Amino acid sequence: LDPRGGDEIISIGAIRVVNGRLLYAEIINQLVDPRRPVPIESTNIHGIDDQMLVGMPTIEKVLPFFQRFAKNTVLVAHNSAFDMRMLKMKEKETGIRFINPVLDTLLLSAVVHPSHEDHNMEAIAIRLGVRILARHTAMGDAIATGEMFLKFLPLLSQQKIYTLEEALAASQKTFYARKQF
């Protein structure tokens, strides 16, 4: 939960989105051995404890697989500043660098719902009618993020935002784009 405080990636979840559909046959749902104990405060949020990580691959093994999965794609994440900071901190250790464009559902929410103050995953899901299963797990959050993204597409087009470049530009104009981890 604290990238600069030494916390590590312990789970990666991803689902491919193609032609307006989530492809449940094309997912990554991998626990990662962080080589350190998981703080109880973290376990209380996501439910992953030290025992669950015994024998899991380390980040050096998982990130190349995730990079191949994500090759030539747009990454979509909720509060992507956090996730991208965690990945950036692993560049030197793993030699893996993510150069993919990134769309953030938190920022997209601020674009399509500028009058709302709350852009956390739960608030967005309620507004869009998305059901979140397994909140705070990598796979559960990935599926919810994918579903929210698909619901944002027609809302973005109503604002004459049709391309990746237009969505990125609109996202960067939001107040929330300044948040750093």
mmCIF file of the C-alpha atoms, coordinates in Angstrom:
data_MODEL
# 
_entry.id   MODEL 
# 
loop_
_atom_site.group_PDB 
_atom_site.id 
_atom_site.type_symbol 
_atom_site.label_atom_id 
_atom_site.label_alt_id 
_atom_site.label_comp_id 
_atom_site.label_asym_id 
_atom_site.label_entity_id 
_atom_site.label_seq_id 
_atom_site.pdbx_PDB_ins_code 
_atom_site.Cartn_x 
_atom_site.Cartn_y 
_atom_site.Cartn_z 
_atom_site.occupancy 
_atom_site.B_iso_or_equiv 
_atom_site.pdbx_formal_charge 
_atom_site.auth_seq_id 
_atom_site.auth_comp_id 
_atom_site.auth_asym_id 
_atom_site.auth_atom_id 
_atom_site.pdbx_PDB_model_num 
ATOM 1   C CA . LEU A 1 1   ? 0.000   0.000   0.000   1.00 0.00 ? 1   LEU A CA 1 
ATOM 2   C CA . ASP A 1 2   ? 3.056   2.263   0.296   1.00 0.00 ? 2   ASP A CA 1 
ATOM 3   C CA . PRO A 1 3   ? 5.379   2.014   -2.730  1.00 0.00 ? 3   PRO A CA 1 
ATOM 4   C CA . ARG A 1 4   ? 7.974   4.386   -1.274  1.00 0.00 ? 4   ARG A CA 1 
ATOM 5   C CA . GLY A 1 5   ? 7.806   2.738   2.144   1.00 0.00 ? 5   GLY A CA 1 
ATOM 6   C CA . GLY A 1 6   ? 9.083   -0.606  0.881   1.00 0.00 ? 6   GLY A CA 1 
ATOM 7   C CA . ASP A 1 7   ? 5.820   -2.395  0.176   1.00 0.00 ? 7   ASP A CA 1 
ATOM 8   C CA . GLU A 1 8   ? 6.015   -4.889  -2.653  1.00 0.00 ? 8   GLU A CA 1 
ATOM 9   C CA . ILE A 1 9   ? 3.777   -6.221  -5.406  1.00 0.00 ? 9   ILE A CA 1 
ATOM 10  C CA . ILE A 1 10  ? 2.072   -9.353  -4.112  1.00 0.00 ? 10  ILE A CA 1 
ATOM 11  C CA . SER A 1 11  ? -0.543  -9.888  -6.801  1.00 0.00 ? 11  SER A CA 1 
ATOM 12  C CA . ILE A 1 12  ? -1.106  -9.041  -10.451 1.00 0.00 ? 12  ILE A CA 1 
ATOM 13  C CA . GLY A 1 13  ? -4.488  -9.346  -12.097 1.00 0.00 ? 13  GLY A CA 1 
ATOM 14  C CA . ALA A 1 14  ? -5.412  -8.461  -15.656 1.00 0.00 ? 14  ALA A CA 1 
ATOM 15  C CA . ILE A 1 15  ? -8.128  -9.242  -18.152 1.00 0.00 ? 15  ILE A CA 1 
ATOM 16  C CA . ARG A 1 16  ? -8.034  -8.541  -21.858 1.00 0.00 ? 16  ARG A CA 1 
ATOM 17  C CA . VAL A 1 17  ? -10.697 -6.252  -23.356 1.00 0.00 ? 17  VAL A CA 1 
ATOM 18  C CA . VAL A 1 18  ? -11.338 -6.634  -27.093 1.00 0.00 ? 18  VAL A CA 1 
ATOM 19  C CA . ASN A 1 19  ? -14.138 -5.220  -29.225 1.00 0.00 ? 19  ASN A CA 1 
ATOM 20  C CA . GLY A 1 20  ? -16.172 -4.061  -26.251 1.00 0.00 ? 20  GLY A CA 1 
ATOM 21  C CA . ARG A 1 21  ? -15.986 -7.347  -24.333 1.00 0.00 ? 21  ARG A CA 1 
ATOM 22  C CA . LEU A 1 22  ? -14.006 -8.733  -21.427 1.00 0.00 ? 22  LEU A CA 1 
ATOM 23  C CA . LEU A 1 23  ? -12.243 -11.933 -22.476 1.00 0.00 ? 23  LEU A CA 1 
ATOM 24  C CA . TYR A 1 24  ? -12.413 -14.148 -19.398 1.00 0.00 ? 24  TYR A CA 1 
ATOM 25  C CA . ALA A 1 25  ? -10.269 -16.767 -21.157 1.00 0.00 ? 25  ALA A CA 1 
ATOM 26  C CA . GLU A 1 26  ? -7.398  -14.266 -21.385 1.00 0.00 ? 26  GLU A CA 1 
ATOM 27  C CA . ILE A 1 27  ? -6.474  -13.282 -17.863 1.00 0.00 ? 27  ILE A CA 1 
ATOM 28  C CA . ILE A 1 28  ? -3.552  -13.055 -15.492 1.00 0.00 ? 28  ILE A CA 1 
ATOM 29  C CA . ASN A 1 29  ? -4.283  -13.810 -11.863 1.00 0.00 ? 29  ASN A CA 1 
ATOM 30  C CA . GLN A 1 30  ? -0.943  -14.363 -10.161 1.00 0.00 ? 30  GLN A CA 1 
ATOM 31  C CA . LEU A 1 31  ? 0.203   -14.084 -6.573  1.00 0.00 ? 31  LEU A CA 1 
ATOM 32  C CA . VAL A 1 32  ? 3.803   -12.894 -6.160  1.00 0.00 ? 32  VAL A CA 1 
ATOM 33  C CA . ASP A 1 33  ? 6.331   -13.740 -3.436  1.00 0.00 ? 33  ASP A CA 1 
ATOM 34  C CA . PRO A 1 34  ? 7.433   -10.342 -2.086  1.00 0.00 ? 34  PRO A CA 1 
ATOM 35  C CA . ARG A 1 35  ? 10.381  -11.832 -0.150  1.00 0.00 ? 35  ARG A CA 1 
ATOM 36  C CA . ARG A 1 36  ? 9.185   -10.097 2.995   1.00 0.00 ? 36  ARG A CA 1 
ATOM 37  C CA . PRO A 1 37  ? 6.290   -10.442 5.389   1.00 0.00 ? 37  PRO A CA 1 
ATOM 38  C CA . VAL A 1 38  ? 2.975   -8.936  4.353   1.00 0.00 ? 38  VAL A CA 1 
ATOM 39  C CA . PRO A 1 39  ? 1.925   -6.281  6.872   1.00 0.00 ? 39  PRO A CA 1 
ATOM 40  C CA . ILE A 1 40  ? -1.254  -7.198  8.723   1.00 0.00 ? 40  ILE A CA 1 
ATOM 41  C CA . GLU A 1 41  ? -2.723  -3.829  7.697   1.00 0.00 ? 41  GLU A CA 1 
ATOM 42  C CA . SER A 1 42  ? -2.387  -4.909  4.062   1.00 0.00 ? 42  SER A CA 1 
ATOM 43  C CA . THR A 1 43  ? -3.787  -8.380  4.699   1.00 0.00 ? 43  THR A CA 1 
ATOM 44  C CA . ASN A 1 44  ? -6.809  -6.784  6.350   1.00 0.00 ? 44  ASN A CA 1 
ATOM 45  C CA . ILE A 1 45  ? -7.563  -4.982  3.065   1.00 0.00 ? 45  ILE A CA 1 
ATOM 46  C CA . HIS A 1 46  ? -6.885  -7.591  0.379   1.00 0.00 ? 46  HIS A CA 1 
ATOM 47  C CA . GLY A 1 47  ? -6.944  -10.852 2.334   1.00 0.00 ? 47  GLY A CA 1 
ATOM 48  C CA . ILE A 1 48  ? -3.535  -12.070 1.145   1.00 0.00 ? 48  ILE A CA 1 
ATOM 49  C CA . ASP A 1 49  ? -1.288  -13.369 3.902   1.00 0.00 ? 49  ASP A CA 1 
ATOM 50  C CA . ASP A 1 50  ? 2.227   -14.792 4.078   1.00 0.00 ? 50  ASP A CA 1 
ATOM 51  C CA . GLN A 1 51  ? 1.050   -18.417 3.869   1.00 0.00 ? 51  GLN A CA 1 
ATOM 52  C CA . MET A 1 52  ? -0.709  -17.775 0.574   1.00 0.00 ? 52  MET A CA 1 
ATOM 53  C CA . LEU A 1 53  ? 2.554   -16.517 -0.959  1.00 0.00 ? 53  LEU A CA 1 
ATOM 54  C CA . VAL A 1 54  ? 4.733   -19.487 -0.031  1.00 0.00 ? 54  VAL A CA 1 
ATOM 55  C CA . GLY A 1 55  ? 6.079   -21.047 -3.239  1.00 0.00 ? 55  GLY A CA 1 
ATOM 56  C CA . MET A 1 56  ? 4.757   -18.289 -5.495  1.00 0.00 ? 56  MET A CA 1 
ATOM 57  C CA . PRO A 1 57  ? 7.050   -16.850 -8.180  1.00 0.00 ? 57  PRO A CA 1 
ATOM 58  C CA . THR A 1 58  ? 8.964   -13.646 -7.499  1.00 0.00 ? 58  THR A CA 1 
ATOM 59  C CA . ILE A 1 59  ? 8.412   -10.408 -9.357  1.00 0.00 ? 59  ILE A CA 1 
ATOM 60  C CA . GLU A 1 60  ? 11.385  -11.165 -11.637 1.00 0.00 ? 60  GLU A CA 1 
ATOM 61  C CA . LYS A 1 61  ? 9.451   -14.145 -13.012 1.00 0.00 ? 61  LYS A CA 1 
ATOM 62  C CA . VAL A 1 62  ? 5.989   -12.565 -13.074 1.00 0.00 ? 62  VAL A CA 1 
ATOM 63  C CA . LEU A 1 63  ? 6.706   -9.190  -14.701 1.00 0.00 ? 63  LEU A CA 1 
ATOM 64  C CA . PRO A 1 64  ? 8.115   -10.602 -17.974 1.00 0.00 ? 64  PRO A CA 1 
ATOM 65  C CA . PHE A 1 65  ? 4.962   -12.699 -18.333 1.00 0.00 ? 65  PHE A CA 1 
ATOM 66  C CA . PHE A 1 66  ? 2.749   -9.674  -17.624 1.00 0.00 ? 66  PHE A CA 1 
ATOM 67  C CA . GLN A 1 67  ? 4.761   -7.536  -20.060 1.00 0.00 ? 67  GLN A CA 1 
ATOM 68  C CA . ARG A 1 68  ? 4.233   -10.118 -22.827 1.00 0.00 ? 68  ARG A CA 1 
ATOM 69  C CA . PHE A 1 69  ? 0.500   -10.200 -21.996 1.00 0.00 ? 69  PHE A CA 1 
ATOM 70  C CA . ALA A 1 70  ? 0.319   -6.401  -22.202 1.00 0.00 ? 70  ALA A CA 1 
ATOM 71  C CA . LYS A 1 71  ? 2.524   -5.994  -25.289 1.00 0.00 ? 71  LYS A CA 1 
ATOM 72  C CA . ASN A 1 72  ? 1.066   -3.553  -27.846 1.00 0.00 ? 72  ASN A CA 1 
ATOM 73  C CA . THR A 1 73  ? -1.957  -2.780  -25.667 1.00 0.00 ? 73  THR A CA 1 
ATOM 74  C CA . VAL A 1 74  ? -3.375  0.113   -23.738 1.00 0.00 ? 74  VAL A CA 1 
ATOM 75  C CA . LEU A 1 75  ? -3.295  -0.521  -20.001 1.00 0.00 ? 75  LEU A CA 1 
ATOM 76  C CA . VAL A 1 76  ? -6.468  0.448   -18.149 1.00 0.00 ? 76  VAL A CA 1 
ATOM 77  C CA . ALA A 1 77  ? -6.290  0.764   -14.377 1.00 0.00 ? 77  ALA A CA 1 
ATOM 78  C CA . HIS A 1 78  ? -8.112  2.440   -11.547 1.00 0.00 ? 78  HIS A CA 1 
ATOM 79  C CA . ASN A 1 79  ? -5.899  4.985   -9.794  1.00 0.00 ? 79  ASN A CA 1 
ATOM 80  C CA . SER A 1 80  ? -3.108  4.037   -12.190 1.00 0.00 ? 80  SER A CA 1 
ATOM 81  C CA . ALA A 1 81  ? -0.596  6.365   -10.515 1.00 0.00 ? 81  ALA A CA 1 
ATOM 82  C CA . PHE A 1 82  ? -0.268  3.793   -7.724  1.00 0.00 ? 82  PHE A CA 1 
ATOM 83  C CA . ASP A 1 83  ? 0.072   0.764   -10.001 1.00 0.00 ? 83  ASP A CA 1 
ATOM 84  C CA . MET A 1 84  ? 2.481   2.445   -12.387 1.00 0.00 ? 84  MET A CA 1 
ATOM 85  C CA . ARG A 1 85  ? 4.625   3.646   -9.472  1.00 0.00 ? 85  ARG A CA 1 
ATOM 86  C CA . MET A 1 86  ? 4.872   0.068   -8.206  1.00 0.00 ? 86  MET A CA 1 
ATOM 87  C CA . LEU A 1 87  ? 5.898   -1.148  -11.682 1.00 0.00 ? 87  LEU A CA 1 
ATOM 88  C CA . LYS A 1 88  ? 8.362   1.728   -12.134 1.00 0.00 ? 88  LYS A CA 1 
ATOM 89  C CA . MET A 1 89  ? 10.055  0.835   -8.861  1.00 0.00 ? 89  MET A CA 1 
ATOM 90  C CA . LYS A 1 90  ? 10.725  -2.656  -10.269 1.00 0.00 ? 90  LYS A CA 1 
ATOM 91  C CA . GLU A 1 91  ? 12.373  -1.480  -13.503 1.00 0.00 ? 91  GLU A CA 1 
ATOM 92  C CA . LYS A 1 92  ? 15.949  -1.578  -12.257 1.00 0.00 ? 92  LYS A CA 1 
ATOM 93  C CA . GLU A 1 93  ? 15.520  -4.893  -10.437 1.00 0.00 ? 93  GLU A CA 1 
ATOM 94  C CA . THR A 1 94  ? 13.753  -6.703  -13.291 1.00 0.00 ? 94  THR A CA 1 
ATOM 95  C CA . GLY A 1 95  ? 14.842  -4.862  -16.424 1.00 0.00 ? 95  GLY A CA 1 
ATOM 96  C CA . ILE A 1 96  ? 11.151  -4.625  -17.330 1.00 0.00 ? 96  ILE A CA 1 
ATOM 97  C CA . ARG A 1 97  ? 9.814   -1.243  -18.382 1.00 0.00 ? 97  ARG A CA 1 
ATOM 98  C CA . PHE A 1 98  ? 6.183   -0.578  -19.247 1.00 0.00 ? 98  PHE A CA 1 
ATOM 99  C CA . ILE A 1 99  ? 5.840   1.995   -21.990 1.00 0.00 ? 99  ILE A CA 1 
ATOM 100 C CA . ASN A 1 100 ? 2.197   1.288   -22.753 1.00 0.00 ? 100 ASN A CA 1 
ATOM 101 C CA . PRO A 1 101 ? -0.271  4.145   -22.823 1.00 0.00 ? 101 PRO A CA 1 
ATOM 102 C CA . VAL A 1 102 ? -2.366  4.083   -19.642 1.00 0.00 ? 102 VAL A CA 1 
ATOM 103 C CA . LEU A 1 103 ? -5.993  5.087   -19.210 1.00 0.00 ? 103 LEU A CA 1 
ATOM 104 C CA . ASP A 1 104 ? -7.158  5.598   -15.653 1.00 0.00 ? 104 ASP A CA 1 
ATOM 105 C CA . THR A 1 105 ? -10.799 4.968   -14.762 1.00 0.00 ? 105 THR A CA 1 
ATOM 106 C CA . LEU A 1 106 ? -10.485 7.415   -11.850 1.00 0.00 ? 106 LEU A CA 1 
ATOM 107 C CA . LEU A 1 107 ? -9.523  10.160  -14.315 1.00 0.00 ? 107 LEU A CA 1 
ATOM 108 C CA . LEU A 1 108 ? -12.089 9.056   -16.882 1.00 0.00 ? 108 LEU A CA 1 
ATOM 109 C CA . SER A 1 109 ? -14.724 9.285   -14.162 1.00 0.00 ? 109 SER A CA 1 
ATOM 110 C CA . ALA A 1 110 ? -13.661 12.865  -13.478 1.00 0.00 ? 110 ALA A CA 1 
ATOM 111 C CA . VAL A 1 111 ? -13.986 13.582  -17.207 1.00 0.00 ? 111 VAL A CA 1 
ATOM 112 C CA . VAL A 1 112 ? -17.487 12.124  -17.640 1.00 0.00 ? 112 VAL A CA 1 
ATOM 113 C CA . HIS A 1 113 ? -18.816 12.968  -14.153 1.00 0.00 ? 113 HIS A CA 1 
ATOM 114 C CA . PRO A 1 114 ? -17.107 16.291  -13.327 1.00 0.00 ? 114 PRO A CA 1 
ATOM 115 C CA . SER A 1 115 ? -19.792 17.331  -10.830 1.00 0.00 ? 115 SER A CA 1 
ATOM 116 C CA . HIS A 1 116 ? -19.158 14.284  -8.635  1.00 0.00 ? 116 HIS A CA 1 
ATOM 117 C CA . GLU A 1 117 ? -16.543 14.599  -5.928  1.00 0.00 ? 117 GLU A CA 1 
ATOM 118 C CA . ASP A 1 118 ? -16.110 10.880  -5.304  1.00 0.00 ? 118 ASP A CA 1 
ATOM 119 C CA . HIS A 1 119 ? -14.226 8.912   -7.940  1.00 0.00 ? 119 HIS A CA 1 
ATOM 120 C CA . ASN A 1 120 ? -13.231 5.855   -5.937  1.00 0.00 ? 120 ASN A CA 1 
ATOM 121 C CA . MET A 1 121 ? -13.964 2.473   -7.445  1.00 0.00 ? 121 MET A CA 1 
ATOM 122 C CA . GLU A 1 122 ? -17.041 1.828   -5.323  1.00 0.00 ? 122 GLU A CA 1 
ATOM 123 C CA . ALA A 1 123 ? -18.655 5.197   -6.122  1.00 0.00 ? 123 ALA A CA 1 
ATOM 124 C CA . ILE A 1 124 ? -17.978 4.820   -9.840  1.00 0.00 ? 124 ILE A CA 1 
ATOM 125 C CA . ALA A 1 125 ? -19.320 1.265   -9.866  1.00 0.00 ? 125 ALA A CA 1 
ATOM 126 C CA . ILE A 1 126 ? -22.561 2.419   -8.241  1.00 0.00 ? 126 ILE A CA 1 
ATOM 127 C CA . ARG A 1 127 ? -22.966 5.277   -10.747 1.00 0.00 ? 127 ARG A CA 1 
ATOM 128 C CA . LEU A 1 128 ? -22.332 2.962   -13.698 1.00 0.00 ? 128 LEU A CA 1 
ATOM 129 C CA . GLY A 1 129 ? -24.228 -0.083  -12.413 1.00 0.00 ? 129 GLY A CA 1 
ATOM 130 C CA . VAL A 1 130 ? -21.109 -2.259  -12.185 1.00 0.00 ? 130 VAL A CA 1 
ATOM 131 C CA . ARG A 1 131 ? -21.029 -5.005  -9.583  1.00 0.00 ? 131 ARG A CA 1 
ATOM 132 C CA . ILE A 1 132 ? -17.652 -5.442  -7.879  1.00 0.00 ? 132 ILE A CA 1 
ATOM 133 C CA . LEU A 1 133 ? -16.777 -8.967  -6.831  1.00 0.00 ? 133 LEU A CA 1 
ATOM 134 C CA . ALA A 1 134 ? -13.683 -9.602  -4.720  1.00 0.00 ? 134 ALA A CA 1 
ATOM 135 C CA . ARG A 1 135 ? -12.835 -5.932  -4.106  1.00 0.00 ? 135 ARG A CA 1 
ATOM 136 C CA . HIS A 1 136 ? -9.177  -5.236  -3.344  1.00 0.00 ? 136 HIS A CA 1 
ATOM 137 C CA . THR A 1 137 ? -8.025  -8.400  -5.077  1.00 0.00 ? 137 THR A CA 1 
ATOM 138 C CA . ALA A 1 138 ? -6.022  -7.938  -8.258  1.00 0.00 ? 138 ALA A CA 1 
ATOM 139 C CA . MET A 1 139 ? -8.415  -10.011 -10.373 1.00 0.00 ? 139 MET A CA 1 
ATOM 140 C CA . GLY A 1 140 ? -11.607 -8.631  -8.852  1.00 0.00 ? 140 GLY A CA 1 
ATOM 141 C CA . ASP A 1 141 ? -10.421 -5.064  -9.313  1.00 0.00 ? 141 ASP A CA 1 
ATOM 142 C CA . ALA A 1 142 ? -9.217  -5.798  -12.867 1.00 0.00 ? 142 ALA A CA 1 
ATOM 143 C CA . ILE A 1 143 ? -12.627 -7.127  -13.884 1.00 0.00 ? 143 ILE A CA 1 
ATOM 144 C CA . ALA A 1 144 ? -14.455 -4.205  -12.269 1.00 0.00 ? 144 ALA A CA 1 
ATOM 145 C CA . THR A 1 145 ? -12.064 -1.751  -13.943 1.00 0.00 ? 145 THR A CA 1 
ATOM 146 C CA . GLY A 1 146 ? -12.646 -3.406  -17.323 1.00 0.00 ? 146 GLY A CA 1 
ATOM 147 C CA . GLU A 1 147 ? -16.404 -3.235  -16.892 1.00 0.00 ? 147 GLU A CA 1 
ATOM 148 C CA . MET A 1 148 ? -16.242 0.413   -15.835 1.00 0.00 ? 148 MET A CA 1 
ATOM 149 C CA . PHE A 1 149 ? -14.020 1.236   -18.809 1.00 0.00 ? 149 PHE A CA 1 
ATOM 150 C CA . LEU A 1 150 ? -16.530 -0.297  -21.217 1.00 0.00 ? 150 LEU A CA 1 
ATOM 151 C CA . LYS A 1 151 ? -19.326 1.769   -19.623 1.00 0.00 ? 151 LYS A CA 1 
ATOM 152 C CA . PHE A 1 152 ? -17.209 4.914   -20.006 1.00 0.00 ? 152 PHE A CA 1 
ATOM 153 C CA . LEU A 1 153 ? -16.771 4.525   -23.775 1.00 0.00 ? 153 LEU A CA 1 
ATOM 154 C CA . PRO A 1 154 ? -20.261 5.741   -24.782 1.00 0.00 ? 154 PRO A CA 1 
ATOM 155 C CA . LEU A 1 155 ? -20.105 8.473   -22.119 1.00 0.00 ? 155 LEU A CA 1 
ATOM 156 C CA . LEU A 1 156 ? -16.801 9.681   -23.558 1.00 0.00 ? 156 LEU A CA 1 
ATOM 157 C CA . SER A 1 157 ? -18.210 9.682   -27.082 1.00 0.00 ? 157 SER A CA 1 
ATOM 158 C CA . GLN A 1 158 ? -21.095 11.872  -25.863 1.00 0.00 ? 158 GLN A CA 1 
ATOM 159 C CA . GLN A 1 159 ? -18.379 14.404  -25.014 1.00 0.00 ? 159 GLN A CA 1 
ATOM 160 C CA . LYS A 1 160 ? -16.814 14.016  -28.474 1.00 0.00 ? 160 LYS A CA 1 
ATOM 161 C CA . ILE A 1 161 ? -13.911 11.987  -27.070 1.00 0.00 ? 161 ILE A CA 1 
ATOM 162 C CA . TYR A 1 162 ? -13.345 9.177   -29.545 1.00 0.00 ? 162 TYR A CA 1 
ATOM 163 C CA . THR A 1 163 ? -9.633  8.354   -29.638 1.00 0.00 ? 163 THR A CA 1 
ATOM 164 C CA . LEU A 1 164 ? -7.011  7.222   -27.166 1.00 0.00 ? 164 LEU A CA 1 
ATOM 165 C CA . GLU A 1 165 ? -5.191  10.523  -27.591 1.00 0.00 ? 165 GLU A CA 1 
ATOM 166 C CA . GLU A 1 166 ? -8.360  12.496  -26.858 1.00 0.00 ? 166 GLU A CA 1 
ATOM 167 C CA . ALA A 1 167 ? -9.099  10.384  -23.766 1.00 0.00 ? 167 ALA A CA 1 
ATOM 168 C CA . LEU A 1 168 ? -5.538  10.808  -22.493 1.00 0.00 ? 168 LEU A CA 1 
ATOM 169 C CA . ALA A 1 169 ? -5.635  14.565  -23.063 1.00 0.00 ? 169 ALA A CA 1 
ATOM 170 C CA . ALA A 1 170 ? -9.006  14.963  -21.338 1.00 0.00 ? 170 ALA A CA 1 
ATOM 171 C CA . SER A 1 171 ? -7.794  12.827  -18.415 1.00 0.00 ? 171 SER A CA 1 
ATOM 172 C CA . GLN A 1 172 ? -4.696  14.971  -17.927 1.00 0.00 ? 172 GLN A CA 1 
ATOM 173 C CA . LYS A 1 173 ? -6.830  18.093  -17.569 1.00 0.00 ? 173 LYS A CA 1 
ATOM 174 C CA . THR A 1 174 ? -8.570  16.735  -14.459 1.00 0.00 ? 174 THR A CA 1 
ATOM 175 C CA . PHE A 1 175 ? -7.594  17.757  -10.952 1.00 0.00 ? 175 PHE A CA 1 
ATOM 176 C CA . TYR A 1 176 ? -6.871  14.128  -10.061 1.00 0.00 ? 176 TYR A CA 1 
ATOM 177 C CA . ALA A 1 177 ? -4.160  13.790  -12.735 1.00 0.00 ? 177 ALA A CA 1 
ATOM 178 C CA . ARG A 1 178 ? -1.790  15.668  -10.409 1.00 0.00 ? 178 ARG A CA 1 
ATOM 179 C CA . LYS A 1 179 ? -1.843  12.924  -7.755  1.00 0.00 ? 179 LYS A CA 1 
ATOM 180 C CA . GLN A 1 180 ? 1.547   11.297  -7.249  1.00 0.00 ? 180 GLN A CA 1 
ATOM 181 C CA . PHE A 1 181 ? 2.731   8.168   -5.433  1.00 0.00 ? 181 PHE A CA 1 
# 
